[in-house]
Amino acid sequence: MSYAVEAENLTKYFGSLIAVDSVSFKVKKGEIFGLVGPNGAGKSTLIRMICTVLRPSAGKALVEGYDIMRQPQEVRKLIGVVQEKLILYAPLTPVENLEFFGKLYGLDYKILKERIKELLEEVKLSAVKDRPVGTFSTGMRQRLNIARALLHDPKLVILDEPTNGLDPQSVRWVRDYIVNLRNRGLTVILTSHDMYEIDELADTVAIMDKGKILEMGRKEDLKKKYGATKIEDVFLELTGRELRDEISGRLRRRGW
Amino acid sequence: MVMKGPLYHLYVIMKKDLTEFYRVRARLVSMILLPILLMLLFGYMFPGNGTITHIPIAIVNQDQSTGAISVINSFIYMAQSGKTFNVITYSSLSQAEQALLEGKVYAVVIFRQGFGQELSTGSATVQVIVDQMNPTLDQIVTAGIQQIFSQLNVQLSTAHGFPAYFGTVSVNFQGLIPGAPSSFEFLAPGFIAMSVVMGGLAGLAMAFSRERELGTMDGILMTPVSRFSIVMGKAMAQAVRGIISGIIIVILSILLFGVKIYGNVFLMALILFLGILAFTGLGIIATSFVSDQESAQMIMLMLEMPMIFISGIFYPVLQLPWWLRDIAYMFPLVYTVTGFRSVMVMNAPLSAVWNDVLVLLIYSIVTFAIAIPLFQRMVTK
């Protein structure tokens, strides 16, 4: 099996509103899969379904061969997720945050302790491991958030807008770290609004709009097909230049 | 060997919630400060027996027999020496009733014509009319007058200062609120149960919707943890927090208002614990339909406020009209308050409050049996 994710006709309705419209795609193991789209395109909804947090209205998806609907517990053990919203508790210290999630993943305490030490060193937060996360800068929080997603040694890492709102140094660190994850053999799904980021990092790119995947392929192939030098040009060619944020606003009001 | 089942995860989530709560100073302070404020407010608003003195009451004597006069003199002596009452003698009943209406006195004690005659042949009756405008004072006055007459009866039966052929005096109260014994001791357990349940509910609304709003709930949902562990872990954190705040409030009421505990503290804790759980289950059901914190808090408030006034905290449930009483009995607060009060004030054993305990237990089980799948549905939509 050479695919980390295989999705077939994944669909999600919120009431009468269709957020993800019969989407099919495959993510190869060990690649960085860039998922791009304007606001409200359905990226986050799609990702939340893959993460087993949202139940699809129709269609199916396998993560490392496990069905997201029938075997959600198995899927959860294999994926690490960095969402747009930080999954961290501000009053707790980094160690407490990581211990909490590590225990929920069922890691043995001794192994967990070791893993936390190792990860905190990796994300350069060892020095502040006993300070409440609430006192951290955005960049520090995001680094810890990434460490949290990697706690249980997942095979697939999903990063939803991981560099949003970070300073240039932190952005650089996160981007290098993503490449590092791939080099270690992990599969990465990356969503971003930053086309340069996708251009730099992704191996395969899927362009999504209005709940559908409009185009998907190897980054270089896409550029060649549309006679473009940048992924941004391909993106704008496919999704147009008019401004939009309506659908996302509607979904936000529903609490998503 | 580490246990890794749903109960372990439940414990991990509970501990996290409590640690988080403990870390945020404002929340911690409010947990201690709110009960103090409530106790001060209620404690002084509804003072105990010992704190109110010299309550003016009227005496009307319509019988000039020596027997009546000797009993009245003893009554006045006892009433004033205890400093609870200030006795004013009126010559006519209409004057005394007028004074009662005007709020100059809080009760009228009437010795009717023939009182002395009745006393010398057996039992005599004294009529007492009590001002009902202030239910709490009413309770204090009633209890106080009853106490004086029971002391008087002891003296009468032992012929202490009275002729041996005198019988005893029975008191006939008019227009009394049924069921309410007296004083802050009746009210305190209700306040304690209420503050604890309210605290639990407020915390719960926060615990769920805040995590959904922040996005951390997704983080928990993405771990291979059962929904049972998430819901129960959070509910348990509130229950533990509630018990701690209950202990603080009880200690404060003992120190500040001289409230006494007559019953078993573990039974009291058990009732509070089940009360919080029952309400928590109900709260999860009510708030599972909204995803933001503010709406959740509004729903909780709508659930709480009416409950507080109909659950026997301020006055007995018996006093409510039947339909309101039926509504009160549909919610767990009334069982928590009744059970907790019976144990705390009347030293009721488990056998006496088992029905309250059972109702709360069933309530908890049923609400959680609904809440857990509902939570699962709501978070995964």
Interface residues (C-beta under 8 A of the other chain):
Chain A: F14 R48 C51 T52 V53 L54 R55 Q73 E74 R76 K77 I79 V81 Q83 E84 K85 L86 I87 L88 Y89 P91 L92 E96 F100 F101 K103 L104 Y105 G106 D108 Y109 P132 R148 R254 G255
Chain B: V2 K4 Y8 H9 V12 I13 K16 T19 E20 R23 V24 R212 L214 G215 T216 D218 G219 I220 L221 M222 T223 P224 V225 V290 S291 D292 V379 T380 K381
